[in-house]
Amino acid sequence: MLLRGLLAAAKLYCSAGDFSAAQAFVQEVADRGGQGQIRLLAVDAQLAFAEIEVARGDQRAATKCCESVTQALKQLDYGRRTRELAELYAKLK
């Protein structure tokens, strides 16, 4: 799926330190993920935003993203990403 590829590209750019390119890819996923049945991708996009902020060293922004993901996971009853979310919270400490 194209959107999963965009998330993979975002991770690559984030690991290379190109945070603006990573955010652009994630924003594309977030924009499309809010539509229809692909709302779960919007959650994945929020997780990716949080990863970028952690890598950037912006704990406040990362915490805000993690809180948004926590709320979305509760609303969607989507437990598959709780491990990734816990790992991000651990990085914030």
Summary of the structure (lengths in Angstrom):
residues: 93
radius of gyration: 12.2
end to end distance: 33.8
largest distance: 35.1
contacts: 279
relative contact order: 0.13
helix: 85%
strand: 0%
